[in-house]
Amino acid sequence: MHLAYPAVLAALLFCTGLYGVLARRNAILVLMSVELMLNAVNLNLVAFDAWLSRAAEDTLHSGQALALFTIAVAAAEIGIGLAIVLAVYRNRGTSDIDRLRDTAEGHDLDDPDSDAPGRAIPAPAACEKAEATA
C-alpha cells in the first residue's frame, strides 16, 4: 500500500478533529475531537514506521512504540478530562465552554445585579429552596 492513503486519511481525521475543537461549545465534544486528532497522529506514526522500516530494513518499530505511548496518554487524558467536565457540570449546571469562559473572566453569574441580563444562572440549591417555600 502506498504511504499517501494513510497520510490523507490522517490529514482528514486531524482536520475533522481541529474543526471540532474550534467549532464546538460542549466540553465533551471538544474532548472527543482531541481524541480524533490524537488518532490521526497515531495513524501517521504507524504508517511512517511501516514505510521507513521497509525501506531501511529496520526492526526497531519506534513509531508503533510511540503510538502505544500516545494511546496510553490519551486514555489518561480522557479520564481526567471527563472527571473535570463532570465536576464542572455538577458545580455550574452546564458544560457550555462559552459560559465557563465567562465565569473564568470574573463575571459573577449568580449576582442578580449583574450588568449582563439573561446571563445569570441560578444555583441548584437556590432553586430547590425557592420551590420548597412556594
Long-range contacts (C-beta under 8 A, 24 or more apart in sequence): 3-47, 3-48, 3-51, 6-43, 6-44, 6-46, 6-47, 7-44, 7-47, 9-43, 10-40, 10-41, 10-43, 10-44, 10-47, 11-40, 13-37, 13-39, 13-40, 13-43, 14-40, 14-41, 24-97, 25-96, 25-97, 25-98, 26-95, 26-96, 26-97, 27-81, 27-85, 27-88, 27-95, 27-96, 27-97, 27-100, 28-82, 28-85, 28-95, 30-97, 31-78, 31-81, 31-82, 31-85, 34-77, 35-74, 35-78, 38-70, 38-74, 41-70, 42-67, 42-70, 42-71, 45-70, 92-121, 93-121, 93-123, 93-124, 94-121
